[in-house]
Amino acid sequence: MASDRTDVGEAKEERALGSRAPEFIKARRLLHLSWQVGVFIIGLAVVVVGIIMLPLPGPGWVVIFGGMAIWATEFVWAQLVLRWTKRKVTEAAQRALDPKVRRRNIILTSIGLVIIGVLAGIYLWKFGLVMPWKIKDQ
């Protein structure tokens, strides 16, 4: 009984690769090719916007993966990339939830904050707090 549920879960997770275009589009070669070109251009535009957002404020990686998801509606290679990415993100999330890893991360963050605090204290003790503008002159 438990194996049946596992098989159904795996079948849901592992959808068939290939185009998800409507059947009437897939039935006509020229229309399907036009559909694929349109999907590719839209996905490319979204990916380019995501790449532009990487150094700027904004969710660059989310937008890039959104473009990949658009491509994945039509192209097998994009579907495989998204499956691989989803698997790696799931593995990383499971590792991050491991109590030993969480404890290590908390300890390292605490040590880093203490070091930054000590360095800031030494700087303030040595140079004092100097504003970059002169308020008394105005």
C-alpha positions, 0 to 999 in steps of 0.5 A: 500500500505504501509503495503505491502512494510512493509510485503515484508521488513519483509519477506526479513529480516526474511529468513527461518531458516535452512540449506542453503546447495545446494539441491543435498547435502541436498538430500543425508544424509551422504553428508549433515552430512559431509557438516555440519561437515565441516561447523562446523569445519571451523566456529570453526576455525574462532571463535577460531582465533577471540577469540585469537585476542581479547587480541591481536591487531586485529578485534577479535569480527568481526572475531568471528561474521564472524565465527558465520555467517559461522555457520549460513549458516547451523545451526538454533541456529547460525541464531537465535544468529545472528538475536538477535545480529543484533537486539541489535546492531541496537537498540544500534546504534539508542540509540547512535544517539539520540541527548540527548545521544550524548550530554551526551556522549560529556559532559562526554568525555569533563569532562574526558579529563579536569580531565586527563589534570588537573591530568597530569598538577599536575604531571608535576608541582610536578615531572617535565618532566623526560625522562626514559633514560639519553641522557647526559650520552651517 
